[in-house]
Amino acid sequence: MTATSCTVRPARHPFLEKVRQFTPNWFAVTMGTGVIYLVLVTLPHASSARLLAAEWLWRADALLFAVFFLMFAGRFLLFPETIRPMLHHPLQSMFLGTIPMGLAPIVNGIVIFAGPAHGAPAYHLALVLWGVDAVLSVMTAVVVPYFAFTAQDHSFERLTAALLLPIVAPEVAAASAAVLAPHLSMEAARQVVGIGYVLWALSVPLAFSILTIVVFRLLIHKLPHRELGVTSWLTLGPIGTGALGLITLGEGAARAFHGTALQSAAFVARDFGVLGALLLWATGLWWLACALLFMWRYRHEGLPFNLGWWGFTFPLGVYTLATLNLARVAQSGVLLGFGVVLAVMLGGLWLTVLACTLRAVARGGMFQAPCLAPSPAPQERQAKLR
């Protein structure tokens, strides 16, 4: 993969250089951590210790998001000449979708943790942030593909499931809408649920078209290079979030539209949500099996650590949430047991990736934007072409 180069000189101060090199990939950390505390509060038989741990993870996640947002905003303001190379980079630009997806679990945490303690002000804050998240997700889902269609250098053999990242953002916001809606006035709840369905429809069908491309690419060009091996797990993201959104939006619609002219349609949406979620969940089983087999194949080559490893967490996390919610509405002990197994697997992966991230940060070298890599010398370019 060729990276778009940038002629900007490095910043003199080490911290400013980190700001200049800050990439949206870091928001995948808040995504992966966010889904952990959402799974903790969704698991049955909640204990006070588990809920307290989930709340503190939410606080830490919100703080991380604020730090990352300030650094990314600093890159825009202090080094605006680096934005164009980022938008033109065929892989780094895809991670812009992690910004709204990293914000969505924080909004859910405001509803779950701050709402019971602070009431209406917390829910109002969550509504405002959810609106920001929805707008950012739609912008990302439109702008990033536009640059992919018009300015980026893509080839079929280099395509991966990372293409899903900007597309999946609206359906993540849709699932978040269902968490927020029950705590709003009936009129506001109806609007939020309605927008949630629009966001879901903007994302899921397009995501499945990309999954088709991913299957064809795997068939023709086999597995991605080991540095991009973790992208195999990203396929679970739109499937898990899509199933979760159908269940929770259906329940939200049944409550929000009760007693209105759309009551019967809302009840249909609730019942169809369970069936649709089951169909999507079953599709996810195939992708989960493939991801596990791919990891078994990669065991000989090894997977070099990078921030992409956080792709292990969020896709599996939303699939776990979908499994647990499907078990709840279907009252299925088998699904519940499988959801618990997935939750344990998710916890182990999160701890592993977190430890690797902290170790890599301590060693340095984690702040390197691919789009700012120096251009290779002419002799090197010629050597690569031979």
C-alpha positions as CSV (number, residue, x, y, z in Angstrom):
1,M,0.0,0.0,0.0
2,T,1.4,3.4,-1.0
3,A,1.0,6.2,1.5
4,T,0.3,9.8,0.5
5,S,3.4,11.7,1.5
6,C,3.6,15.1,3.2
7,T,6.4,17.6,3.0
8,V,5.7,19.3,6.3
9,R,8.7,19.3,8.6
10,P,8.5,17.6,12.0
11,A,7.4,19.8,15.0
12,R,10.3,21.0,17.2
13,H,8.6,20.1,20.5
14,P,8.2,16.3,21.1
15,F,4.6,16.7,22.3
16,L,3.7,18.8,19.3
17,E,5.2,16.2,17.1
18,K,2.9,13.6,18.7
19,V,0.0,16.0,18.0
20,R,1.1,16.2,14.4
21,Q,1.4,12.5,14.1
22,F,-1.9,11.7,16.0
23,T,-4.2,9.5,14.0
24,P,-7.9,8.7,14.3
25,N,-6.9,5.1,15.0
26,W,-6.6,6.0,18.6
27,F,-10.3,6.3,18.9
28,A,-10.5,2.6,18.5
29,V,-9.2,2.4,22.0
30,T,-12.4,4.2,23.3
31,M,-14.5,2.0,21.1
32,G,-13.0,-1.2,22.5
33,T,-13.1,0.0,26.1
34,G,-16.7,1.4,25.7
35,V,-18.1,-1.9,24.6
36,I,-16.5,-3.6,27.6
37,Y,-18.6,-1.7,30.2
38,L,-21.7,-2.0,28.1
39,V,-21.3,-5.8,28.1
40,L,-20.7,-5.7,31.9
41,V,-24.0,-3.9,32.5
42,T,-25.8,-6.2,30.1
43,L,-24.7,-9.5,31.6
44,P,-27.3,-11.1,33.8
45,H,-27.1,-11.3,37.6
46,A,-25.5,-7.9,38.0
47,S,-23.4,-7.3,41.1
48,S,-22.6,-4.0,42.7
49,A,-18.8,-4.6,42.2
50,R,-19.3,-5.3,38.5
51,L,-21.5,-2.3,38.0
52,L,-19.0,-0.1,39.9
53,A,-16.2,-1.4,37.6
54,A,-18.3,-0.7,34.6
55,E,-18.9,2.9,35.8
56,W,-15.2,3.6,36.4
57,L,-14.4,2.2,33.0
58,W,-16.9,4.6,31.5
59,R,-15.3,7.5,33.4
60,A,-11.8,6.5,32.1
61,D,-13.2,6.0,28.6
62,A,-14.7,9.5,28.6
63,L,-11.5,11.0,29.8
64,L,-9.5,9.2,27.1
65,F,-12.0,10.3,24.4
66,A,-11.6,13.9,25.6
67,V,-7.8,13.7,25.4
68,F,-7.8,12.1,22.0
69,F,-10.3,14.7,20.7
70,L,-8.2,17.5,21.9
71,M,-5.1,16.0,20.3
72,F,-6.9,15.4,17.0
73,A,-8.4,18.9,17.1
74,G,-4.9,20.2,17.8
75,R,-3.7,18.5,14.6
76,F,-6.4,20.3,12.6
77,L,-5.7,23.7,14.1
78,L,-1.9,23.6,14.4
79,F,-1.0,21.4,11.4
80,P,-3.9,21.9,8.9
81,E,-1.6,20.9,6.0
82,T,-1.6,17.3,7.3
83,I,-5.3,16.8,6.9
84,R,-5.4,16.5,3.1
85,P,-2.8,13.6,3.2
86,M,-4.9,11.9,5.9
87,L,-8.1,12.2,3.8
88,H,-6.2,10.8,0.7
89,H,-4.7,7.9,2.6
90,P,-6.6,4.7,1.7
91,L,-6.4,3.2,5.1
92,Q,-5.9,5.9,7.7
93,S,-8.9,7.8,6.4
94,M,-11.1,4.8,7.2
95,F,-10.4,5.2,10.9
96,L,-12.3,8.5,10.9
97,G,-15.3,6.4,11.5
98,T,-13.9,5.4,14.9
99,I,-14.5,9.0,16.2
100,P,-18.4,8.8,16.2
101,M,-18.3,5.1,17.1
102,G,-16.0,5.9,20.1
103,L,-18.4,8.6,21.3
104,A,-21.5,6.4,21.1
105,P,-20.6,4.2,24.1
106,I,-19.9,7.3,26.2
107,V,-23.4,8.7,25.4
108,N,-24.8,5.3,26.5
109,G,-22.8,5.5,29.7
110,I,-24.2,9.0,30.4
111,V,-27.7,7.4,30.2
112,I,-26.8,4.3,32.2
113,F,-24.6,5.8,34.9
114,A,-25.2,9.5,35.1
115,G,-28.9,9.5,34.4
116,P,-30.1,7.8,37.5
117,A,-28.0,10.1,39.7
118,H,-28.6,13.4,37.9
119,G,-31.9,13.0,36.1
120,A,-33.0,15.3,33.3
121,P,-29.7,17.3,32.9
122,A,-27.8,14.1,32.3
123,Y,-30.4,12.9,29.7
124,H,-30.4,16.3,28.0
125,L,-26.6,16.2,27.8
126,A,-26.8,12.7,26.3
127,L,-29.4,13.9,23.8
128,V,-27.1,16.7,22.7
129,L,-24.0,14.5,22.4
130,W,-26.1,11.8,20.6
131,G,-27.1,14.5,18.1
132,V,-23.5,15.4,17.5
133,D,-22.6,11.7,17.2
134,A,-25.4,11.2,14.6
135,V,-24.2,14.1,12.5
136,L,-20.6,13.0,12.7
137,S,-21.5,9.5,11.7
138,V,-23.4,10.5,8.7
139,M,-20.7,12.9,7.6
140,T,-18.1,10.2,8.0
141,A,-20.2,7.7,6.1
142,V,-20.5,10.1,3.2
143,V,-17.2,12.1,3.1
144,V,-14.7,9.2,3.5
145,P,-16.3,7.1,0.7
146,Y,-16.3,10.2,-1.5
147,F,-12.6,10.6,-1.1
148,A,-12.2,6.8,-1.6
149,F,-14.1,7.2,-4.9
150,T,-12.3,10.3,-6.1
151,A,-8.9,10.8,-4.6
152,Q,-7.5,7.6,-2.9
153,D,-5.4,4.9,-4.5
154,H,-7.1,1.6,-4.0
155,S,-6.5,-1.8,-5.6
156,F,-8.6,-4.9,-5.3
157,E,-5.8,-7.0,-3.7
158,R,-5.3,-4.4,-1.0
159,L,-8.9,-4.0,0.0
160,T,-9.8,-5.2,3.5
161,A,-12.8,-5.0,5.9
162,A,-11.4,-1.7,7.1
163,L,-13.7,-0.2,4.4
164,L,-16.5,-0.9,6.8
165,L,-15.3,1.5,9.5
166,P,-16.9,4.8,8.1
167,I,-20.0,3.0,6.9
168,V,-20.8,1.3,10.2
169,A,-20.8,4.5,12.3
170,P,-24.5,5.5,11.6
171,E,-25.8,2.1,12.8
172,V,-23.8,2.4,16.0
173,A,-25.5,5.8,16.5
174,A,-28.8,4.0,15.7
175,A,-28.3,1.5,18.5
176,S,-27.4,4.3,20.9
177,A,-30.6,6.0,20.0
178,A,-32.6,3.1,21.4
179,V,-30.7,3.4,24.7
180,L,-31.5,7.1,25.0
181,A,-35.1,7.2,23.8
182,P,-36.9,5.7,26.9
183,H,-35.5,8.5,29.0
184,L,-36.9,11.4,26.9
185,S,-40.4,12.9,26.5
186,M,-42.7,10.9,24.2
187,E,-42.3,13.4,21.4
188,A,-38.5,13.5,21.6
189,A,-38.4,9.7,21.9
190,R,-40.4,9.2,18.7
191,Q,-38.1,11.6,16.9
192,V,-34.9,9.9,18.2
193,V,-36.3,6.4,17.3
194,G,-37.3,7.5,13.9
195,I,-33.9,9.0,13.2
196,G,-32.4,5.8,14.6
197,Y,-34.2,3.7,11.9
198,V,-32.9,6.1,9.2
199,L,-29.4,5.8,10.5
200,W,-29.7,2.0,10.6
201,A,-31.0,2.0,7.0
202,L,-28.1,4.3,5.9
203,S,-25.6,1.8,7.2
204,V,-26.6,-1.8,7.2
205,P,-27.5,-2.4,3.5
206,L,-24.3,-0.7,2.4
207,A,-22.2,-2.6,4.9
208,F,-23.5,-5.9,3.5
209,S,-22.5,-4.8,0.0
210,I,-19.0,-4.2,1.3
211,L,-19.0,-7.6,3.0
212,T,-19.8,-9.1,-0.5
213,I,-16.7,-7.3,-1.8
214,V,-14.6,-8.6,1.1
215,V,-15.7,-12.2,0.4
216,F,-14.8,-11.9,-3.3
217,R,-11.5,-10.3,-2.4
218,L,-10.7,-13.2,0.0
219,L,-11.7,-15.7,-2.7
220,I,-9.4,-14.1,-5.3
221,H,-6.5,-12.8,-3.3
222,K,-6.7,-14.9,-0.1
223,L,-6.0,-13.5,3.4
224,P,-4.7,-10.0,3.9
225,H,-1.1,-9.4,4.9
226,R,-0.5,-10.2,8.6
227,E,-0.2,-6.5,9.5
228,L,-3.9,-6.2,8.5
229,G,-4.9,-9.6,9.7
230,V,-7.0,-8.2,12.6
231,T,-9.3,-6.6,10.0
232,S,-10.9,-10.0,9.6
233,W,-12.8,-9.3,12.8
234,L,-14.3,-6.1,11.6
235,T,-16.9,-8.0,9.6
236,L,-18.7,-8.8,12.9
237,G,-19.2,-5.1,13.5
238,P,-22.1,-4.3,11.1
239,I,-23.7,-7.6,11.8
240,G,-23.7,-7.4,15.6
241,T,-24.6,-3.7,15.6
242,G,-27.3,-4.3,13.0
243,A,-28.9,-7.1,15.1
244,L,-28.6,-5.1,18.3
245,G,-30.2,-2.1,16.6
246,L,-33.2,-4.1,15.3
247,I,-34.0,-5.4,18.8
248,T,-33.5,-2.2,20.8
249,L,-35.1,0.1,18.2
250,G,-38.1,-2.2,18.0
251,E,-38.5,-2.1,21.7
252,G,-38.1,1.7,21.7
253,A,-40.6,2.1,18.9
254,A,-43.2,0.0,20.8
255,R,-42.9,2.3,23.8
256,A,-42.5,5.6,21.9
257,F,-45.4,5.1,19.5
258,H,-47.8,3.5,22.0
259,G,-51.2,5.1,21.7
260,T,-50.5,6.8,18.3
261,A,-51.6,6.1,14.8
262,L,-48.3,4.2,14.3
263,Q,-48.8,1.9,17.3
264,S,-49.5,-1.2,15.1
265,A,-46.5,-0.5,12.9
266,A,-44.3,-0.1,16.0
267,F,-45.4,-3.4,17.3
268,V,-44.6,-5.0,14.0
269,A,-41.2,-3.4,14.1
270,R,-40.7,-4.8,17.6
271,D,-41.6,-8.4,16.6
272,F,-39.8,-8.2,13.3
273,G,-36.7,-6.8,15.2
274,V,-36.4,-10.1,17.0
275,L,-36.7,-12.2,13.8
276,G,-34.4,-9.9,11.9
277,A,-31.8,-9.9,14.7
278,L,-31.8,-13.7,14.8
279,L,-31.2,-13.8,11.0
280,L,-28.3,-11.3,11.3
281,W,-26.9,-13.1,14.3
282,A,-26.8,-16.4,12.5
283,T,-25.0,-14.7,9.6
284,G,-22.5,-13.4,12.2
285,L,-21.8,-17.0,13.3
286,W,-20.3,-17.7,9.9
287,W,-18.1,-14.6,10.1
288,L,-17.1,-15.4,13.6
289,A,-16.0,-18.9,12.6
290,C,-14.0,-17.5,9.7
291,A,-12.3,-14.9,11.9
292,L,-11.3,-17.7,14.3
293,L,-10.0,-19.9,11.5
294,F,-8.1,-16.9,10.0
295,M,-6.4,-16.3,13.4
296,W,-5.4,-20.0,13.5
297,R,-3.9,-19.6,10.0
298,Y,-2.0,-16.5,11.0
299,R,-0.4,-18.2,14.0
300,H,2.5,-19.3,11.9
301,E,3.3,-15.8,10.7
302,G,2.4,-13.9,13.9
303,L,0.5,-10.7,14.0
304,P,2.7,-7.6,14.6
305,F,1.1,-5.3,17.2
306,N,-0.5,-2.1,16.1
307,L,-3.5,0.0,17.0
308,G,-5.5,-2.2,14.6
309,W,-5.5,-4.8,17.3
310,W,-8.4,-2.9,18.9
311,G,-10.4,-4.4,16.1
312,F,-10.5,-7.6,18.1
313,T,-12.7,-5.9,20.7
314,F,-15.5,-3.7,19.4
315,P,-16.8,-6.0,16.7
316,L,-16.8,-9.0,19.0
317,G,-18.3,-6.7,21.7
318,V,-21.3,-5.6,19.7
319,Y,-21.9,-9.2,18.6
320,T,-21.8,-10.2,22.2
321,L,-24.3,-7.5,23.1
322,A,-26.6,-8.7,20.3
323,T,-26.3,-12.3,21.6
324,L,-27.2,-11.3,25.1
325,N,-30.1,-9.1,24.1
326,L,-31.4,-11.8,21.7
327,A,-31.2,-14.3,24.6
328,R,-33.2,-11.8,26.8
329,V,-36.1,-11.3,24.3
330,A,-36.1,-15.0,23.3
331,Q,-35.7,-16.2,26.8
332,S,-33.1,-18.7,25.6
333,G,-30.7,-20.2,28.0
334,V,-28.5,-21.5,25.1
335,L,-28.1,-18.1,23.7
336,L,-27.4,-16.7,27.1
337,G,-24.7,-19.3,27.8
338,F,-23.1,-18.5,24.4
339,G,-23.2,-14.8,25.2
340,V,-21.4,-15.4,28.5
341,V,-18.7,-17.4,26.6
342,L,-18.3,-14.5,24.1
343,A,-18.1,-12.0,27.0
344,V,-15.3,-14.0,28.7
345,M,-13.4,-14.2,25.3
346,L,-14.0,-10.4,24.9
347,G,-12.6,-9.7,28.3
348,G,-9.5,-11.7,27.7
349,L,-8.9,-10.0,24.4
350,W,-9.4,-6.5,25.8
351,L,-6.9,-7.2,28.6
352,T,-4.4,-8.5,26.2
353,V,-4.7,-5.6,23.7
354,L,-4.7,-3.1,26.6
355,A,-1.5,-4.5,28.0
356,C,0.2,-4.5,24.5
357,T,-0.9,-0.9,24.0
358,L,0.5,0.3,27.3
359,R,3.7,-1.5,26.6
360,A,4.0,0.0,23.1
361,V,3.3,3.5,24.4
362,A,6.0,3.1,27.1
363,R,8.5,2.1,24.5
364,G,7.5,5.0,22.2
365,G,6.9,5.0,18.5
366,M,3.1,4.7,18.6
367,F,2.6,8.2,17.2
368,Q,3.4,7.7,13.6
369,A,0.9,8.8,10.9
370,P,1.3,6.7,7.8
371,C,0.3,9.6,5.6
372,L,3.2,11.7,6.9
373,A,5.9,9.1,6.1
374,P,8.6,10.6,4.0
375,S,8.5,9.8,0.3
376,P,10.9,7.0,-0.7
377,A,14.0,8.0,-2.7
378,P,13.8,7.6,-6.5
379,Q,16.1,4.6,-6.3
380,E,13.9,3.0,-3.7
381,R,10.8,3.5,-5.8
382,Q,12.4,2.0,-8.8
383,A,13.6,-1.0,-6.7
384,K,10.0,-1.5,-5.5
385,L,8.7,-1.5,-9.1
386,R,11.2,-4.2,-10.1
